[in-house]
């Protein structure tokens, strides 16, 4: 089993958030309204910044 690093964990979370926002559905299939879609995009952007900061300190 490969070692899960903080960077890989952040990337996985970002991908799930963006996939959900783009499809307008949760992984379970539940639909997302406009406000929640925007929240997912905003959260993904925030995590992208955290990932960049993390990589700057590696």
PyMOL CGO cylinders between C-alpha atoms (Angstrom):
from pymol import cmd
from pymol.cgo import CYLINDER

trace = [
    CYLINDER, 0.00, 0.00, 0.00, 1.31, 3.44, -0.87, 0.3, 1, 1, 1, 1, 1, 1,
    CYLINDER, 1.31, 3.44, -0.87, 1.84, 6.10, 1.75, 0.3, 1, 1, 1, 1, 1, 1,
    CYLINDER, 1.84, 6.10, 1.75, -0.83, 8.79, 1.73, 0.3, 1, 1, 1, 1, 1, 1,
    CYLINDER, -0.83, 8.79, 1.73, 0.81, 12.18, 2.06, 0.3, 1, 1, 1, 1, 1, 1,
    CYLINDER, 0.81, 12.18, 2.06, -0.98, 15.39, 3.06, 0.3, 1, 1, 1, 1, 1, 1,
    CYLINDER, -0.98, 15.39, 3.06, -0.54, 16.62, -0.52, 0.3, 1, 1, 1, 1, 1, 1,
    CYLINDER, -0.54, 16.62, -0.52, -2.21, 13.52, -1.95, 0.3, 1, 1, 1, 1, 1, 1,
    CYLINDER, -2.21, 13.52, -1.95, -5.05, 13.77, 0.57, 0.3, 1, 1, 1, 1, 1, 1,
    CYLINDER, -5.05, 13.77, 0.57, -5.64, 17.41, -0.35, 0.3, 1, 1, 1, 1, 1, 1,
    CYLINDER, -5.64, 17.41, -0.35, -5.57, 16.60, -4.07, 0.3, 1, 1, 1, 1, 1, 1,
    CYLINDER, -5.57, 16.60, -4.07, -8.15, 13.83, -3.55, 0.3, 1, 1, 1, 1, 1, 1,
    CYLINDER, -8.15, 13.83, -3.55, -10.43, 16.17, -1.60, 0.3, 1, 1, 1, 1, 1, 1,
    CYLINDER, -10.43, 16.17, -1.60, -10.08, 18.89, -4.23, 0.3, 1, 1, 1, 1, 1, 1,
    CYLINDER, -10.08, 18.89, -4.23, -10.97, 16.43, -6.99, 0.3, 1, 1, 1, 1, 1, 1,
    CYLINDER, -10.97, 16.43, -6.99, -14.09, 15.20, -5.18, 0.3, 1, 1, 1, 1, 1, 1,
    CYLINDER, -14.09, 15.20, -5.18, -15.24, 18.77, -4.51, 0.3, 1, 1, 1, 1, 1, 1,
    CYLINDER, -15.24, 18.77, -4.51, -14.71, 19.84, -8.13, 0.3, 1, 1, 1, 1, 1, 1,
    CYLINDER, -14.71, 19.84, -8.13, -16.31, 16.69, -9.55, 0.3, 1, 1, 1, 1, 1, 1,
    CYLINDER, -16.31, 16.69, -9.55, -19.37, 17.19, -7.35, 0.3, 1, 1, 1, 1, 1, 1,
    CYLINDER, -19.37, 17.19, -7.35, -19.67, 20.86, -8.24, 0.3, 1, 1, 1, 1, 1, 1,
    CYLINDER, -19.67, 20.86, -8.24, -19.26, 20.24, -11.97, 0.3, 1, 1, 1, 1, 1, 1,
    CYLINDER, -19.26, 20.24, -11.97, -21.81, 17.41, -12.02, 0.3, 1, 1, 1, 1, 1, 1,
    CYLINDER, -21.81, 17.41, -12.02, -24.07, 19.26, -9.56, 0.3, 1, 1, 1, 1, 1, 1,
    CYLINDER, -24.07, 19.26, -9.56, -24.40, 16.00, -7.61, 0.3, 1, 1, 1, 1, 1, 1,
    CYLINDER, -24.40, 16.00, -7.61, -22.90, 14.51, -4.48, 0.3, 1, 1, 1, 1, 1, 1,
    CYLINDER, -22.90, 14.51, -4.48, -21.10, 11.19, -4.96, 0.3, 1, 1, 1, 1, 1, 1,
    CYLINDER, -21.10, 11.19, -4.96, -24.27, 9.55, -3.57, 0.3, 1, 1, 1, 1, 1, 1,
    CYLINDER, -24.27, 9.55, -3.57, -26.26, 11.10, -6.43, 0.3, 1, 1, 1, 1, 1, 1,
    CYLINDER, -26.26, 11.10, -6.43, -28.03, 13.73, -4.33, 0.3, 1, 1, 1, 1, 1, 1,
    CYLINDER, -28.03, 13.73, -4.33, -28.48, 16.93, -6.39, 0.3, 1, 1, 1, 1, 1, 1,
    CYLINDER, -28.48, 16.93, -6.39, -26.77, 20.16, -5.34, 0.3, 1, 1, 1, 1, 1, 1,
    CYLINDER, -26.77, 20.16, -5.34, -28.39, 23.59, -5.49, 0.3, 1, 1, 1, 1, 1, 1,
    CYLINDER, -28.39, 23.59, -5.49, -26.58, 26.67, -6.81, 0.3, 1, 1, 1, 1, 1, 1,
    CYLINDER, -26.58, 26.67, -6.81, -25.39, 27.83, -3.37, 0.3, 1, 1, 1, 1, 1, 1,
    CYLINDER, -25.39, 27.83, -3.37, -23.89, 24.44, -2.52, 0.3, 1, 1, 1, 1, 1, 1,
    CYLINDER, -23.89, 24.44, -2.52, -22.25, 24.16, -5.94, 0.3, 1, 1, 1, 1, 1, 1,
    CYLINDER, -22.25, 24.16, -5.94, -20.56, 27.52, -5.33, 0.3, 1, 1, 1, 1, 1, 1,
    CYLINDER, -20.56, 27.52, -5.33, -19.55, 26.42, -1.83, 0.3, 1, 1, 1, 1, 1, 1,
    CYLINDER, -19.55, 26.42, -1.83, -17.87, 23.33, -3.32, 0.3, 1, 1, 1, 1, 1, 1,
    CYLINDER, -17.87, 23.33, -3.32, -15.99, 25.43, -5.88, 0.3, 1, 1, 1, 1, 1, 1,
    CYLINDER, -15.99, 25.43, -5.88, -14.91, 27.89, -3.17, 0.3, 1, 1, 1, 1, 1, 1,
    CYLINDER, -14.91, 27.89, -3.17, -13.77, 25.08, -0.89, 0.3, 1, 1, 1, 1, 1, 1,
    CYLINDER, -13.77, 25.08, -0.89, -11.77, 23.50, -3.72, 0.3, 1, 1, 1, 1, 1, 1,
    CYLINDER, -11.77, 23.50, -3.72, -10.10, 26.85, -4.43, 0.3, 1, 1, 1, 1, 1, 1,
    CYLINDER, -10.10, 26.85, -4.43, -9.21, 27.27, -0.74, 0.3, 1, 1, 1, 1, 1, 1,
    CYLINDER, -9.21, 27.27, -0.74, -7.73, 23.78, -0.61, 0.3, 1, 1, 1, 1, 1, 1,
    CYLINDER, -7.73, 23.78, -0.61, -5.75, 24.49, -3.81, 0.3, 1, 1, 1, 1, 1, 1,
    CYLINDER, -5.75, 24.49, -3.81, -4.16, 27.46, -2.03, 0.3, 1, 1, 1, 1, 1, 1,
    CYLINDER, -4.16, 27.46, -2.03, -3.37, 25.27, 0.98, 0.3, 1, 1, 1, 1, 1, 1,
    CYLINDER, -3.37, 25.27, 0.98, -1.82, 22.68, -1.31, 0.3, 1, 1, 1, 1, 1, 1,
    CYLINDER, -1.82, 22.68, -1.31, 0.38, 25.32, -2.95, 0.3, 1, 1, 1, 1, 1, 1,
    CYLINDER, 0.38, 25.32, -2.95, 1.44, 26.59, 0.49, 0.3, 1, 1, 1, 1, 1, 1,
    CYLINDER, 1.44, 26.59, 0.49, 2.22, 23.04, 1.60, 0.3, 1, 1, 1, 1, 1, 1,
    CYLINDER, 2.22, 23.04, 1.60, 4.37, 22.42, -1.45, 0.3, 1, 1, 1, 1, 1, 1,
    CYLINDER, 4.37, 22.42, -1.45, 6.23, 25.69, -0.83, 0.3, 1, 1, 1, 1, 1, 1,
    CYLINDER, 6.23, 25.69, -0.83, 7.29, 24.33, 2.58, 0.3, 1, 1, 1, 1, 1, 1,
    CYLINDER, 7.29, 24.33, 2.58, 8.31, 20.83, 1.49, 0.3, 1, 1, 1, 1, 1, 1,
]
cmd.load_cgo(trace, "trace")
